[in-house]
């Protein structure tokens, strides 16, 4: 299949980057420098990523072998966070790797929660009912700190109340909680929601740690990132993309500078909660590790097809995600429930994934290039690592290739290879990415149409497939064409 003119992008020297209000984007724009002079030599690029700081998800550095490092083989390694218990997942923001900011954790079978009707695991494959099963919470009181008052986007004048059930995740710039509705709501998706609560950086919470001017600049950048994420989430409407239902204060929707407006009356940093859809099945990383590498190809095909459809919708609307990874693909139902549904008519009627964490998303102009070095290191494209202007759409498709490889091989493509030498293990992940250093192992002798996608995405940008080419590939088209959404 042809690459359909991937190199028809406008020249890079003058790049329009307005990611933040007041021009405070961390984009490292150098509009008067020729593109070839912006390339960072590989030998200088690899040692550290300390200079990379893009709210809310900075790209991070893989430590050498003498420190905690990337795993040698499987997705079930600690780095992959697949076998971590819940407390470890909540504290994962303290680890070297930046984790996803929104990842509901799957419970055991006795404690499942679903924002949508969940299927009964004991039902026969031909007779699925969709009862909702929820966790119980205690009685509420008017001054209970566990009660959240929020406002739905479609009616910002009427307050609604939810009660906190538990914390389900933590990232560098947010904590995530499961809440259960107190008031009667007509929308069943509002009965149980995930609430993403902004976690302010220490430079803002501890004013003595930074001078006043730097604090103002940081607040402006954070505010711009927040308002951009909210604006884009409000504009999206696709079943395979996480949904924003409301906020804890209407000013976050009505104002272009909500944090500063709120701080005019109270200099304390305001509480900012995003009320979002909740997925009871956890993230795709946890699902893959729970199968011990035995996720069956038809299920991989189905889940990945939904992800491709979500990304195609974004790109069709000139939105790039920039942090696509296994942790940010959420399952609406527990994996075993989805598997049990495979022989039921319900299987073809419901979507099973939601793409989440839009903290790095951006609305772009057709042909616009980006310069922000951001994302999660295992999934970033070589051009981001090298510090050159990049097409965010092609960086998204690169990340899709990483995900599909991981699901097929039960390891990420740029991990040290099995039986790697000490020298190979000492190499940073970024070094292998910059050299396109990956290969097939489990599937090296298999003839699968899925491999075609990986081979046309984990490649140079001039040869890399667009999302439309992935959508039209044999592996995706046969599934996506028959889905009703």
C-alpha positions in Angstrom: 0.0 0.0 0.0 1.4 3.4 -0.9 2.4 6.0 1.8 0.1 8.5 0.1 2.5 11.4 0.2 3.6 11.5 3.8 6.3 14.1 3.1 3.9 16.7 1.8 4.0 18.7 5.0 5.0 22.3 5.0 8.6 23.2 5.7 9.5 23.3 9.4 11.5 26.5 10.0 8.6 28.7 10.9 6.2 26.8 13.0 3.0 28.1 14.5 2.8 27.0 18.1 0.3 28.7 20.4 -0.3 26.0 23.0 -0.6 28.3 25.9 -2.1 31.7 26.6 0.4 34.6 26.7 2.8 32.5 24.5 4.2 30.5 27.4 4.3 27.2 25.6 7.2 24.9 26.3 7.7 24.3 22.6 11.3 25.3 22.1 10.4 27.2 19.0 13.4 28.3 17.0 11.7 29.8 14.0 14.8 31.3 12.5 16.9 28.1 12.7 17.0 25.8 9.7 15.4 22.4 10.4 18.6 20.5 9.9 20.3 22.6 12.6 17.7 21.6 15.1 18.6 17.9 15.2 20.1 16.9 18.5 23.1 14.5 18.1 22.2 11.1 19.3 25.2 11.0 21.7 23.9 14.2 23.4 20.3 13.2 23.4 20.4 9.9 25.2 21.8 10.6 28.7 18.9 12.5 30.2 15.5 14.1 29.8 15.7 16.5 32.7 15.2 19.5 30.4 11.9 18.1 29.2 8.9 19.5 31.0 5.6 19.7 29.3 2.5 19.9 31.4 0.9 17.6 32.3 2.8 14.5 31.2 6.6 15.0 30.8 8.7 12.6 28.8 10.9 10.6 31.1 14.3 9.0 31.0 15.1 5.3 31.2 17.7 4.7 33.9 20.9 2.7 33.1 21.4 -0.8 34.3 22.8 0.2 37.7 19.5 1.9 38.6 16.0 0.6 38.4 15.6 0.0 34.6 13.4 -1.2 31.8 12.5 -4.8 32.0 14.2 -7.4 29.9 11.2 -9.2 28.4 7.5 -9.4 29.2 4.7 -6.9 29.8 4.3 -8.5 33.2 7.5 -6.9 34.4 7.3 -4.3 37.2 7.9 -1.5 34.8 4.7 -2.4 33.0 2.9 -2.1 36.3 0.8 -5.1 35.4 1.1 -7.1 38.6 1.2 -4.1 41.0 -1.4 -4.1 43.7 -3.8 -1.2 44.0 -1.6 0.7 46.5 1.3 0.5 44.2 -0.7 1.8 41.3 -1.9 4.8 43.4 1.7 5.6 44.4 3.1 5.0 40.9 3.6 8.7 40.3 6.7 8.3 42.5 8.4 6.0 40.1 10.8 7.0 37.3 8.2 6.4 34.6 5.3 8.8 34.3 2.1 6.9 34.4 -1.3 7.6 32.9 -3.4 10.1 34.7 -6.7 8.3 34.3 -6.8 4.6 34.8 -9.7 3.0 36.7 -8.6 -0.2 38.3 -10.4 -3.4 37.8 -11.8 -5.0 41.0 -12.3 -8.6 41.9 -15.5 -10.2 40.7 -17.4 -9.3 43.9 -16.7 -5.5 43.7 -17.2 -4.7 40.0 -18.5 -1.2 39.2 -19.7 0.0 35.8 -20.8 3.3 34.5 -22.7 1.4 31.7 -24.8 -1.6 32.2 -22.6 -4.6 32.8 -23.2 -8.1 31.6 -23.8 -10.9 34.0 -20.9 -13.3 34.1 -23.2 -16.2 34.8 -25.5 -15.5 31.9 -25.4 -17.8 28.9 -23.8 -16.5 25.8 -27.1 -16.4 24.0 -29.0 -14.6 26.7 -27.1 -11.6 28.1 -28.8 -9.2 30.4 -27.3 -5.9 31.3 -27.8 -5.3 35.0 -25.8 -2.5 36.7 -23.9 -3.6 39.8 -22.5 -0.9 42.1 -20.5 -0.5 45.3 -22.4 0.7 48.3 -21.4 3.9 50.1 -22.4 5.3 53.5 -25.0 7.9 54.3 -24.2 11.5 53.4 -24.1 14.6 55.5 -24.2 18.2 54.4 -20.6 18.9 55.5 -19.1 15.6 54.4 -15.8 16.2 52.6 -16.4 13.1 50.6 -19.3 14.7 48.8 -18.6 16.4 45.5 -20.9 19.0 44.1 -20.6 19.2 40.4 -22.4 20.7 37.3 -23.2 18.8 34.2 -22.1 20.4 30.9 -25.7 20.5 29.6 -27.0 22.3 32.6 -24.4 24.4 34.5 -27.1 26.0 36.7 -28.3 22.9 38.5 -25.8 21.3 41.0 -25.5 17.5 41.3 -24.0 15.5 44.1 -21.7 12.5 44.2 -20.1 10.7 47.1 -16.6 9.4 47.0 -16.1 5.7 46.9 -12.4 5.3 46.7 -9.2 6.5 44.9 -8.6 4.6 41.8 -5.4 6.2 40.4 -2.7 8.8 40.7 -0.5 10.6 38.2 2.0 13.4 38.3 -0.6 16.1 37.9 -3.9 14.5 39.0 -5.5 12.0 41.3 -8.5 10.0 40.1 -11.4 8.9 42.3 -14.5 6.8 41.8 -17.7 8.6 42.8 -21.3 7.4 43.1 -24.3 9.6 42.5 -26.4 10.8 45.6 -29.1 12.5 43.6 -31.4 10.7 41.2 -30.1 11.2 37.7 -31.7 10.3 34.4 -28.4 9.6 32.6 -27.2 6.2 33.8 -23.6 7.1 33.0 -23.8 9.7 35.8 -24.6 7.2 38.4 -20.9 6.2 38.7 -18.2 8.5 37.4 -14.5 8.9 37.6 -13.3 12.3 38.9 -10.0 13.6 37.8 -8.7 16.1 40.3 -5.9 18.4 39.4 -2.8 18.0 41.5 -0.8 21.2 41.6 3.0 21.1 41.3 5.1 21.8 44.4 6.3 25.1 42.8 2.8 26.4 43.2 1.8 24.7 46.5 5.1 25.7 48.2 5.5 29.4 47.2 8.9 29.6 48.9 10.4 27.1 46.5 10.2 29.5 43.5 10.1 33.2 42.9 6.7 35.0 42.3 7.3 35.6 38.6 8.1 31.9 37.8 5.1 30.8 39.9 2.9 33.1 37.7 4.3 31.7 34.5 3.8 28.1 35.8 0.2 28.8 36.8 -0.4 30.3 33.4 0.9 27.3 31.6 -1.0 24.9 33.8 -4.2 26.9 33.3 -3.7 26.9 29.5 -3.2 23.2 29.5 -6.3 22.7 31.6 -8.6 24.9 29.6 -7.3 23.3 26.3 -8.0 19.8 27.6 -11.5 20.8 28.8 -12.3 22.6 25.5 -11.2 19.6 23.4 -13.0 17.0 25.5 -16.2 19.1 25.3 -15.9 19.0 21.5 -15.4 15.3 21.2 -18.3 12.8 20.7 -17.2 9.3 20.0 -18.1 6.1 21.8 -14.5 5.0 22.0 -13.3 8.2 23.6 -13.6 9.1 27.3 -16.5 11.5 28.0 -16.4 14.7 30.0 -19.7 15.0 31.8 -19.1 18.0 34.0 -16.9 20.0 36.4 -17.0 21.0 40.0 -17.3 24.8 39.2 -18.9 26.3 36.0 -16.1 28.8 35.8 -13.9 26.1 34.4 -16.2 26.1 31.4 -17.1 29.7 31.1 -13.7 31.4 31.7 -10.6 31.4 29.6 -8.5 31.9 32.7 -10.5 30.2 35.5 -7.6 29.6 38.0 -6.6 33.3 38.0 -10.2 34.4 38.1 -10.9 32.3 41.2 -7.7 33.4 42.9 -8.8 37.1 42.6 -11.1 36.4 45.6 -9.1 33.7 47.3 -5.3 33.3 46.8 -5.5 29.6 47.5 -5.2 27.2 44.6 -8.8 26.2 43.6 -10.0 22.7 43.6 -10.5 21.5 40.0 -12.4 18.3 39.3 -13.3 16.9 35.9 -16.3 14.5 36.1 -15.8 11.8 33.5 -17.0 8.4 32.3 -15.9 5.5 34.4 -14.7 2.2 32.9 -14.9 -0.8 35.2 -12.5 -3.0 33.3 -9.3 -1.2 34.1 -6.7 -0.4 31.4 -5.5 -2.4 28.5 -2.0 -2.9 30.0 -3.5 -4.6 33.1 -5.8 -6.7 30.8 -2.9 -7.9 28.7 -0.8 -8.8 31.7 -3.7 -10.7 33.3 -3.7 -13.0 30.3 0.0 -13.8 30.8 0.6 -13.0 27.1 -2.2 -15.2 25.9 -4.6 -12.5 24.7 -6.2 -14.1 21.6 -5.8 -12.6 18.2 -9.6 -12.0 17.5 -9.9 -10.0 20.7 -6.7 -8.0 20.0 -8.2 -7.3 16.5 -11.5 -6.1 18.0 -10.0 -3.9 20.7 -7.3 -2.4 18.4 -9.9 -1.7 15.7 -11.9 0.4 18.2 -8.7 2.2 19.2 -8.0 3.0 15.5 -11.5 4.2 15.0 -11.1 6.6 18.0 -7.8 8.0 16.7 -9.2 8.4 13.2 -12.0 10.4 14.7 -9.5 12.6 16.5 -7.4 13.2 13.4 -10.4 13.8 11.2 -11.2 16.6 13.6 -7.6 17.9 13.6 -6.9 16.8 17.2 -3.7 14.9 18.1 -3.5 12.9 21.4 0.3 12.7 21.9 0.1 10.2 24.8 -1.4 7.1 23.3 -0.3 4.0 25.3 -1.7 0.9 26.8 -2.4 2.6 30.2 -4.6 5.2 28.4 -6.9 2.6 26.7 -9.6 1.8 29.2 -12.0 -1.2 29.1 -15.6 -0.6 29.7 -16.1 -4.1 31.1 -13.7 -6.5 32.8 -11.8 -8.6 30.3 -13.4 -11.9 31.2 -16.8 -10.4 30.7 -15.9 -9.2 27.2 -14.5 -12.7 26.4 -17.8 -14.3 27.6 -19.8 -11.9 25.4 -17.9 -13.0 22.2 -20.6 -15.5 21.2 -23.5 -13.1 22.0 -25.3 -10.7 19.7 -24.4 -8.0 22.3 -20.8 -8.4 21.3 -21.2 -6.5 18.1 -23.5 -3.8 19.5 -21.3 -2.3 22.3 -17.9 -0.7 22.2 -15.4 -2.0 24.7 -12.7 0.7 25.0 -12.4 4.3 25.7 -9.2 6.3 24.9 -8.4 8.5 27.9 -6.0 11.1 29.3 -6.1 14.1 27.0 -3.7 16.2 29.0 -1.3 16.5 26.0 -3.9 16.7 23.3 -3.8 19.6 20.9 -6.0 21.1 18.2 -3.9 21.7 15.1 -4.1 23.2 11.7 -3.9 20.9 8.6 -0.2 20.4 8.0 0.9 22.0 11.2 4.0 20.6 12.9 4.7 20.5 16.6 7.9 20.9 18.6 6.9 20.1 22.2 8.9 17.1 23.4 6.3 15.3 25.4 4.8 11.9 25.8 5.7 8.6 27.5 9.2 7.4 26.5 8.3 3.8 25.4 5.8 5.2 22.9 7.3 8.4 21.6 8.5 8.6 18.0 12.2 9.1 17.0 11.5 12.6 15.7 10.2 13.7 19.1 13.4 12.2 20.8 15.6 13.9 18.3 14.0 17.3 19.0 13.0 18.1 15.5 9.5 19.4 14.4 7.1 16.5 14.0 3.7 15.7 12.6 1.6 14.8 15.7 -0.6 12.6 13.6 2.3 10.4 12.6 3.5 10.3 16.2 0.1 9.0 17.2 0.3 6.3 14.6 3.8 5.4 15.8 2.3 4.9 19.3 -0.4 2.7 17.8 2.3 0.5 16.3 3.9 0.2 19.7 0.6 -0.9 21.3 -0.2 -3.5 18.6 3.3 -4.9 18.8 3.0 -5.1 22.6 -0.3 -7.0 22.4 1.0 -9.4 19.9 4.4 -10.1 21.4 3.7 -9.6 25.1 6.6 -7.1 25.3 7.1 -3.6 24.1 9.2 -3.3 20.9 12.0 -1.2 22.3 12.6 -3.1 25.5 16.0 -4.9 25.6 15.6 -8.1 23.5 15.3 -11.5 25.2 18.7 -12.8 26.3 20.2 -9.4 25.8 23.8 -8.8 26.7 24.8 -6.5 29.5 25.7 -3.8 27.0 22.3 -4.0 25.3 20.5 -3.8 28.7 22.5 -0.7 29.6 21.2 1.1 26.5 18.4 3.5 27.1 15.1 2.8 25.5 15.4 6.1 23.6 18.6 4.8 22.0 16.8 1.8 20.5 13.9 4.0 19.4 16.1 6.5 17.6 17.7 3.6 15.7 14.4 1.9 14.9 15.9 -1.1 16.7 13.1 -3.6 17.0 12.3 -7.1 15.6 9.8 -9.9 15.9 10.3 -12.7 18.3 7.2 -14.8 19.0 5.7 -14.0 15.6 8.9 -14.0 13.5 7.7 -17.0 11.4 4.0 -16.1 11.4 2.2 -14.6 8.5 -0.3 -12.3 10.0 -1.9 -9.2 8.6 -1.5 -7.5 11.9 2.3 -7.5 11.4 1.8 -5.2 8.4 0.5 -2.4 10.6 3.5 -2.6 13.0 6.0 -2.7 10.1 4.4 0.4 8.5 4.2 2.4 11.7 7.4 1.7 13.5 9.4 3.1 10.7 10.7 6.4 9.4 8.1 9.2 9.2 8.5 9.4 5.4 7.2 5.8 5.2 4.9 5.7 8.2 1.2 5.0 7.6 -1.4 7.6 8.4 -4.4 6.6 10.5 -6.5 6.3 7.4 -4.1 3.8 5.9 -4.2 1.8 9.2 -8.0 1.9 9.1 -8.0 0.5 5.5 -5.5 -2.3 6.3 -6.8 -5.9 6.1 -6.5 -6.4 9.9 -8.7 -3.5 10.8 -11.1 -3.0 7.9 -12.8 -6.4 8.2 -13.7 -5.6 11.8 -14.3 -1.9 11.7 -16.6 -2.1 8.8 -19.1 -4.2 10.6 -19.2 -2.3 13.9 -22.2 0.0 14.2 -20.4 2.9 15.8 
